[in-house]
Amino acid sequence: MFPFKNNIILDRNINRNLYLQLCDQIIGFIKSGKLPPSTKLPGSRKLAENLSIHRKTVIASYEELISQGWIETIPARGTFVSSILPIVNPLGFDRSFAEIKTKDKSGFTFSKRTHLVRKLSISNTEQTLKIDDGSPDHRLAPIDEIAKIYRNISKKMYNKDLLTYGSIYGNIELRKALMYYLNQTRGLDIKIDNILITRGSQMGIYLAGQLLLSNKNRVIVGSTNYITADNTFIESGGIIERVPVDEEGLDTKCIEKLCKSKEIKAVYVTSHHHHPTTVTLSAKRRMHLLQLAQHYNFAIIEDDYDYDFHYSNAPILPLASNDNKGNVIYIGGFTKIIAPAMRIGYLIASKDFIDEAASLRRIIDRQGDQLLEQTIAQMITSGDVQRHSNKVLKIYKTRRDLFCSLLKEKLNPYFDFRIPNGGMAVWTKLNKSYHWDDIYREAKKLHLELNPNWRRYDNNNSNHNGVRMGFAALNEDEIREVINRLEKVMNCINS
């Protein structure tokens, strides 16, 4: 007889009825083979006594198990595990129920993408400070405005339709708002049909990669480049070709040379602030790149991830603003403006490309969050997004200036950098007498966290020894403390 009394544990303090807890555990014993088909179960009165519960609880549990097909009642004989269930090799009784449910290894084979694996960052504690890759300060997000508008939208009866299936192109109000917003602020000339709402810029990069590169087509990127874009293009089936990046951005002469010898399907560019080095693509090279795209019929995937954060002068209009032949796929979003969790972005392109991208998007993510998209639409229309952007622009500029001045004052012998004209990070090259692994190890002891995957910045193994150091997510006190700890790290390495 199965030892129910010793193996079933019922907890009156959790939010699940006792009869369902009993069901769950009996089903678990059946699935694991501990209760084979046709095994007789104790009567309801006997099991109730063994478990110190009311008989009606057992009866309710048995009725539920019968309705699900796990057990059956045979008149004049009793209650049994269903005889038509398959036989399962039993697991030993020395294994707990929790252990049975744990799955560390799959029972099947699947493709593993080792190039996508990143080292886990150290656990955050109150003492830990982090120098990230260049993220916004989520503490500055306009939560009150977002919550107020979201709540007002949710209350109105006519907005209930936002809770059902909507357009695969995204919320119509957000597309309208973006049309006016991007035409005014980016110098674009687009209509609603040129806009697809995505869940952040990354979805836009993925969709573009899938549509352009799936047949082992070639895409040109910088010798240093946003590693996630590289990985996305590889996953799409593309072949990556690299060109140098200097103070003027991508070397378009090298792009032209490649185009003469190979068929190029796309060029990926972060034109405003190259990732990772932060340099801006010069006007001359912008014009040249557009001319090449038109002549060789390739797409320009323009990832404008932080257009709104330019400190020295007015932002340079994107390549998309001068595109009159439909060669530019313009990608952006609100992750950098508001907060990383605000997964709303946009993909701007010719109507035929948008139609195809929307069809592809449908099979991986039917649609976005219509309520949130409607909220962002109202924030754009009311000017809340622009006001927030202007506010944090001033804050981030102050933080950039402080971070760079302290980095130069206290750590000049170790790090070489240029003050970035925009963005949220400083491209910092370590003196080649030192090694990043040593810095990470010592920094960890002082509860200072740097990006553990420093090698991902060196896409082409040039050994440039550079990383991005984000300043925007740190307030002024945190910046001072970060530099102090980094100074201690270098002193420890030198001692």
N, C-alpha and C positions, 0 to 999 in steps of 0.2 A: 504493500500500500504506500502510495506517495506521501511523504511527510509534510502535509500542508501546514501543520501547526508551526513547524520550525522554519519553513521557507517563505511564508507569506507575511509581509510586513505592511500594515495599514497605518496611515498617519492621519489623525483627525485634525491636524493643524494646517494642512495644505488645502488649496482651493480646488479639490476634486472629490466628488462623492465617493463614499466608501465602496459602494457596489461597483463603481467604475474602476476603482483601484484594484479590487478583487478581479474584475474582468481582465484588466491589463496584465496582471501577473499570471493568471491562468493561461491567457493567450501566449504570453512569453514562454511558459513551460511547454506548451504544445509546439510552438515554433522551434524551440531548442531541442525537441526530441525527448524531453524528460517525461512528457505525458504522451505516449504513442497513441495512434488511432485505436478505438474500442476500449481504452482504459476506463474502468468504472470510477466514477467520482463519488465522494461521500454524499450522503443525503443532506438536505438543507439543514435539518435540525442538528446533525452530528457536526457538520462543518461550522455552524454558528457557535456551538459550544467550544470547539477547538480554538476558534479565533476570537472568542468573547465579543461577538457582535450579535445583533438581532437577526432572527431567522429570516425576516422580511428582506434584509439586506442581501442575504445569500440567494433567496428566491429571485430578487430583482436582477442579481448578477447572472444567475443561470438563464433567466429569460432573455437577457441581452445577448448572452453567448449563443443561445439557440437561434435567435433572430439573425445573428451574423454567420451562422453555419459552423461554429466551432464545436459545439456539442449537440447531442440529441438525447431525447427521452424515449425509452422503450417501455411500454406499459407492462406492469407487474415485474419488471426487472430492475429499473433504475435509470440513472443518468450516466451517459458515457461520452467520451471524446468521440467525435464523429468518425465513423468507420471509413468514410470515403476520402479522408485527408491522406496525403502522401506520408510515407514513413520517413522520419528524419533521424540520422545518426545522433544519438543523445550526447549532450555535453555532460561532463562530470559534475556531480553535486558539490564538489569543492570549489566551483566557480560561482561567484555571486551573480545576482541578477544584473547589477550595474556593469560587471565585467562582460556579460553576454552582449549587452547593448553597445559596448565600445567597439568602434571599427577604425583601426589604424591602417590596415592593409586591405586593398580591394581584392575581390575575387575574380578580377578580369584584368586584361591588359589595356593600356591606353597610351596615347602619345604624351611624352613629357617634354616640356619646353624649358630646359635648364637655363637658357639665356634670359628668361623672364624672372628668374628667382633673384630676390634681393636679400641682403642681410637684414635681419630684424634690428631695429634701433633698440637701445637700452631702455629699460622701464623708466617711465617718467615718475619722478618723486617731487616733493616740494622743493628739494634742493637742486634739482636738475634744471639746467638751462640749455636750450637747444639753438644751435646755429643751423637753420634750415636752408633749403635750396632757393628760397626767395618766395615766401608765401605772405599773403596779407595777414594783418592782425585781426583774427576773428572777434576779438574783444571790442573792436570798433564798429562791428556790423550794426546797422540800424534796426536792431531787433524790434524796438517799440513800433516803428513805422511799419515794418513788415507784418507784425502781429495785428496791428490795428486794421490795416487794409485787408489782410487775409480774413480776419474775423468779420468785417463788414461784408465782404464778398460772400462768405459762407452763410450769413444770416438771410440774404435776399433770396426769396423763393425762385425768382427767374434765373438764378445762378445754379440751381440744382442740376441743370443740364450739364454743368461742368464735371459732374460726378459720373457721367456715363462715357461711352466711347466717343472720342472726338477725332479730329482730322489727324492723319498720320504726318501732316506737314507741321503740326503744332497749333497752339491756340491762335485763333485768328486775330484777336485783339493785340496779342504780343507781336505778331507779324506786322500788323499795321503800325504799332508804335515803333518797332525797330526800323521799318521802312523810313519813316520821317527822321528818327534819331540818327541812323547811320548816314542818311543822305546829308543831314545837316552837319554832323560832327566829323565824318570821314570823307566827305566829298564824293560819296557814291551816287550813282544814278540808277536806283533799283526800284522794282515794283514788288508787290507781295509774292508774286509767283517766283521770285528769285530767292526766297527765304525759306529755309528749313530749320525749325527749332530742334536742338539736340540736347542731350544731357551732358553739357560741358563741351569744351573744345576737343577733348579726346575722342568723343564719339564722331565728331566731324572729321578728324584725321583718319579714324578707322574706316568710315564710310568712303572717303576719298581714296584711301589705299586699296580697299576691296574692289572698287569700280575701275581703278586705273591700272593696278599692278598684278592682278591675279594670274596672268599668263607669263610670269617671269619677265615682265617689262622692267625697264631700268628707270630708277629715280635718282636724281642728283641731290646730295645734301652737302653740308659743310664738313670740313675735316674734323672740326669739333661740332657736335650737334646734340640736340635734345634726344637723349637715348630712348625715351619712350616712343618718339616718332620713328627712330630707326627700327625698334622692335616691332612696331605696328606695320611698317612697310615689309619687313621680313616675313611676318605672319601672313601678310596679304599675298605673298608669293613673289614679291619684287626683288630686284637685284640692285643693291646700293652702289652708286658711284660717288666718290668724294672729290671735292675741290677745296683748295685752300681758302682760309678766312683770314683777312688782315684788318687793318683799321677802317677800311671802307666796306667791310662785310664780305659776302661771297665774291670770289674772283670770277667775274662773268666772262673774261677772256678764256679762262680754263673751261667754263661751261660751253662756250662756242667751239672750242677745240674738240671737246667730247662729242658734241652734236654732229660734227663733221665725220667722225669715225664710227659712231654708234647711234642706234635709234633710241632716243630719250623720250620717255612717256611723261615724266613730271620732274619738276624742281621744287623741293621743299625749302621754304625760307621763312625765318622769323625776322622780317625786314626792319622792324622798328628797334628792337633790342635783341640782337642775335643771341640765341641760347646755345652755349652758356656764357659767351664772352661779353655780352651786353653791347657790342658795337652796332652802330646804325648803318644800314645799307645806304651808300651815297646816292645822290640824285643821278649822277652819271651812270652808275651801275643799274639803278632802277630802270632807267630808260633803255639801257642796253638789254637788260633781261627781258623786258616786254617785247622788244624788237625780235629777240631770239625766239621767244615763245610763239610769236606770230609767224616767223619765217619757218621754224621747224615743227610747228603744230604740237607743242607740248603744253601740258597744264602747269600752272604755277600754283602750288598749294601754299597760300600765304597765311601763316599762323600768327595772328596779331594778338598775342596773349596778354600784353600789358600796355596797350596803346595809351591808356588814360594816364599813365604815370611817367611823364617826361618833365624834367625839372629845369633844364637850362633855357628852353624857349618853347614855342608852340610845337606840338607834335607834328612830325612830317606825315603828310597824308599817305595812306597805304597805296601799294601798287594797284589795288582794285579800283582806286579812284581814277586811274588813267587807262583802265582796260576797256577798250571799245570793240574788241574782237571776241570776247567771251573766253579768254584764256586763263583768267584768275579764279581760283576757288578761295574765297575769303572766309577765314574761320576765327571766331572770337567767342567771348562769353562773359559771364558775370562773376565767375569764381574768384578772379583776382580783385575785382572791384569791391565785392561784398564779403564773401567768405567761401572757403573751399567746399562747404556742404551745399552751397547754392548751385546745384548741378543743372544750370540752364545756360546753354550756349546757342550758337547759330552758325549755319553754313550758308554762305551766299555764293550763288553761281548762276549760270544760264538756266533757263527754265527746264530744258531737256535733261540736264544733269540733276537738277533738284528733283524732278519727277522720279528719276531712277534711284537716287539716294533715298527718297522717301519710301519707295517700294522695298528697298533693301533694309532700311531701318525697321520696317514693319515686322520683319521676321526675328529681330533680336530684341526689340523693345517697342511694343505696339504703339505707344504714345508716351508723352511725358506727363508731368503733374499739372493738369489743367488749372487747378486752383492756384498753385504757385506761379504758373506762367501768367495767369490773369493778374495776380498781385504785382509781378514785375512790370507788366504792361502799364498798370495804373501808376506805379512809381516812376516810370519813364515819362509818362504823360504829365504827371504833376510836377516833375522836376526833382523828385526825391533822389533819384539815382545820380543826377548831375551834381546836386548839392553835396551828397555824401562823397562823391568822387573828388570834388574840389576840397572838401574838408580833409580827407585822408591824404590827398596829394601834399598838402602843406605839412602834415604830421610826418609823412614818410621822407620828405625832403630834409626836415630837421634831423630825423634819425639817420639818414644817409650821411649828412655832414658830420654828425657826432661820431658815428661809427668809423668813418674814413679818417677823421682827424686823430682819433685815439689809436687806430690801427697804425697810422704813420708815426705818431709820437712814441708809442711804446713797443712796436714790433717791426719797425722799418728794416732792421737787418735781416729779418727772416722772410718777409712777404713783399712781393712786388705787385702793385695793382694801379689801376687808373680809376679815378672817381667817375662812376657811371653817370651818363646824362639822364638816365631814367631807369625804370624798373625797380626791383625790390632786392637786388643782390649785387655783390661786388665780385668780379672775377679776380681771384687771388692766386698768384703763383708762388709756391713755396720754394725758397732757396734750395737748390739741388744738393746741398750738403746735408739736407735733412730728408726724412721720409714721413709721409702721412700716416703710415701705420704706427710709427712711434708716437706721433702726436695724438692719435685717437686713443691709444692705450693709456697715455698719461692723462689725457683729458677726462677719460672715464673715471679715473680715481678722484677727480675733483668735481664730479657730477656735471661735467660739461659734455654735451652731446653734439658731435659733428656728423655729417652724413657718412655712414659707414661704407658706402659704396663709392669711394673716391675714384676708383678705376673706371667707373662708367662715364666719366667725363673725357676719358682718353679713348675715343672710339676707334682711332686708327693706330693706336700704340705708338704715338709720337713722343711719349714721355715728357709732356709739357709741364707736368707737376702742378696743374692748376685745378682749383675747385671754386664753386660758387658759395659765397657766404651771404646768407640772407640777413637783412637788417630790419625789414619792415615789421616783422612780427614781434620785435623786441621794443619795449619802452626804453626811455632814456636811462633809467636806473639799471635795467637789465643789460643794456649795452655796455655800460661802465663795468658791471660785474663780469660780463662775458670776456671783455678785453683783459681785465685783471686776472681772470683764471687762465686765459690763454697765455698771458705773460708768465705766469707761474709754470705753466706747462713747458714753455721754451726754456725757462731757467732750469727746470728739472732735467730736461734732455741735455742741456749744456754742462750740467754739474757732473 
